[in-house]
């Protein structure tokens, strides 16, 4: 059995797709593409598909991962393109590698997030981030199926910063990076790196922590996008590619 790891995205309005909705859409894409799937044994066989650490509903993502098992070998890139054509725009298959290394889920140590805070100035956001990072512990609460749970959101945050409002475009000019195009008002953008811990700390938990420690309360809901998830480089604070080991283990010439 050949196994393929895929990276896919949730963009635009498709960020409101639940994980279960994506599962149904992906299984339909497998059938339409006539992918030679391997199936589980038993009275109700299911295609061998496993998902890793899906983003919450309502959150956009550039880095979702899944793994499929095939009954017959296929070229990973050709398979990626075939599946991508069978999915709606916004649910895009953007990378594929043959599985050559174990313990993939263990490599998903952290996620990098981008959070757009419409109605919040860069100065307000920077002050709140400074207060949050200076705290030893930031307790937040979340309603779970077992009731309200209180936990520390600070310990999981490996890094957080406000992105500058202007960036160099390479032509000796500065391009405005922030600002809400819908209202013309301010819009701060946070870059957040969160370790995957137990309990899981999500971007909305960090926003709750910013509200609790610095009274930062955006007037409209934040727009959250996962930019990456994978191994965490503690020295640089960056999240690296979890598929890199599979690519490196491929025989030369493939």
GIBEL-V447484 format. One record per residue. N is the residue number from 1. RES is the residue in one small letter. SS is DSSP state (helix for helix, strand for strand, loop for the rest). OMEGA is omega in whole degrees, 0 to 359 (none if undefined). Layout:
<<N,RES,SS,OMEGA> <N,RES,SS,OMEGA>>
//
This chain:
<<1,x,loop,175> <2,x,strand,178> <3,x,strand,182> <4,x,strand,173> <5,x,strand,184> <6,x,strand,170> <7,x,strand,180> <8,x,strand,184> <9,x,strand,168> <10,x,strand,187> <11,x,loop,175> <12,x,helix,181> <13,x,helix,180> <14,x,helix,174> <15,x,helix,178> <16,x,helix,176> <17,x,loop,177> <18,x,loop,179> <19,x,helix,179> <20,x,helix,177> <21,x,helix,179> <22,x,helix,179> <23,x,helix,180> <24,x,helix,181> <25,x,helix,182> <26,x,helix,179> <27,x,helix,174> <28,x,helix,178> <29,x,helix,177> <30,x,helix,181> <31,x,helix,181> <32,x,helix,183> <33,x,loop,182> <34,x,loop,177> <35,x,loop,181> <36,x,loop,186> <37,x,strand,167> <38,x,loop,184> <39,x,strand,176> <40,x,loop,178> <41,x,loop,177> <42,x,loop,183> <43,x,loop,180> <44,x,loop,182> <45,x,loop,177> <46,x,loop,176> <47,x,strand,183> <48,x,loop,178> <49,x,strand,176> <50,x,strand,184> <51,x,strand,184> <52,x,strand,166> <53,x,loop,183> <54,x,loop,178> <55,x,loop,179> <56,x,loop,175> <57,x,loop,181> <58,x,loop,180> <59,x,loop,176> <60,x,strand,181> <61,x,strand,172> <62,x,strand,189> <63,x,strand,171> <64,x,strand,186> <65,x,strand,172> <66,x,strand,180> <67,x,strand,178> <68,x,strand,175> <69,x,strand,183> <70,x,strand,177> <71,x,loop,178> <72,x,loop,185> <73,x,loop,177> <74,x,loop,174> <75,x,loop,185> <76,x,helix,182> <77,x,helix,178> <78,x,helix,178> <79,x,helix,179> <80,x,helix,181> <81,x,helix,180> <82,x,helix,180> <83,x,helix,181> <84,x,helix,179> <85,x,helix,184> <86,x,loop,180> <87,x,loop,178> <88,x,loop,177> <89,x,loop,185> <90,x,loop,168> <91,x,loop,190> <92,x,loop,174> <93,x,strand,190> <94,x,strand,180> <95,x,strand,179> <96,x,strand,175> <97,x,strand,172> <98,x,strand,181> <99,x,loop,179> <100,x,loop,181> <101,x,loop,180> <102,x,loop,169> <103,x,loop,182> <104,x,helix,184> <105,x,helix,179> <106,x,helix,179> <107,x,helix,181> <108,x,loop,187> <109,x,loop,186> <110,x,strand,175> <111,x,strand,171> <112,x,strand,183> <113,x,strand,168> <114,x,strand,183> <115,x,strand,178> <116,x,strand,182> <117,x,strand,179> <118,x,strand,180> <119,x,loop,179> <120,x,loop,180> <121,x,loop,178> <122,x,helix,181> <123,x,helix,178> <124,x,helix,182> <125,x,helix,181> <126,x,helix,178> <127,x,helix,180> <128,x,helix,179> <129,x,helix,180> <130,x,helix,180> <131,x,helix,181> <132,x,helix,183> <133,x,helix,180> <134,x,helix,182> <135,x,loop,176> <136,x,loop,182> <137,x,loop,177> <138,x,loop,182> <139,x,strand,175> <140,x,strand,178> <141,x,strand,180> <142,x,strand,178> <143,x,strand,178> <144,x,strand,179> <145,x,loop,178> <146,x,loop,180> <147,x,strand,182> <148,x,strand,178> <149,x,strand,179> <150,x,strand,181> <151,x,strand,182> <152,x,strand,178> <153,x,loop,186> <154,x,loop,188> <155,x,loop,182> <156,x,loop,184> <157,x,strand,179> <158,x,strand,179> <159,x,strand,176> <160,x,strand,180> <161,x,strand,174> <162,x,strand,179> <163,x,loop,182> <164,x,loop,183> <165,x,loop,178> <166,x,strand,179> <167,x,strand,179> <168,x,strand,181> <169,x,loop,177> <170,x,loop,181> <171,x,loop,179> <172,x,loop,175> <173,x,loop,179> <174,x,strand,180> <175,x,strand,179> <176,x,strand,183> <177,x,loop,183> <178,x,loop,185> <179,x,loop,181> <180,x,loop,183> <181,x,loop,181> <182,x,loop,185> <183,x,loop,185> <184,x,loop,180> <185,x,loop,180> <186,x,loop,178> <187,x,strand,178> <188,x,strand,179> <189,x,strand,178> <190,x,strand,166> <191,x,strand,188> <192,x,strand,174> <193,x,strand,184> <194,x,strand,174> <195,x,strand,175> <196,x,loop,185> <197,x,loop,175> <198,x,loop,359> <199,x,loop,181> <200,x,loop,176> <201,x,loop,184> <202,x,loop,178> <203,x,helix,180> <204,x,helix,174> <205,x,helix,178> <206,x,helix,177> <207,x,helix,175> <208,x,helix,177> <209,x,helix,177> <210,x,helix,177> <211,x,helix,182> <212,x,helix,185> <213,x,helix,187> <214,x,helix,178> <215,x,loop,178> <216,x,loop,183> <217,x,loop,179> <218,x,loop,182> <219,x,loop,178> <220,x,loop,180> <221,x,loop,180> <222,x,loop,173> <223,x,strand,187> <224,x,strand,177> <225,x,strand,171> <226,x,strand,181> <227,x,strand,182> <228,x,strand,165> <229,x,strand,183> <230,x,strand,178> <231,x,loop,180> <232,x,strand,173> <233,x,strand,185> <234,x,loop,182> <235,x,loop,184> <236,x,loop,182> <237,x,loop,182> <238,x,strand,177> <239,x,strand,186> <240,x,loop,187> <241,x,loop,180> <242,x,loop,179> <243,x,loop,185> <244,x,helix,180> <245,x,helix,178> <246,x,helix,178> <247,x,helix,182> <248,x,helix,182> <249,x,helix,180> <250,x,loop,177> <251,x,loop,180> <252,x,loop,178> <253,x,loop,180> <254,x,loop,none>>
//
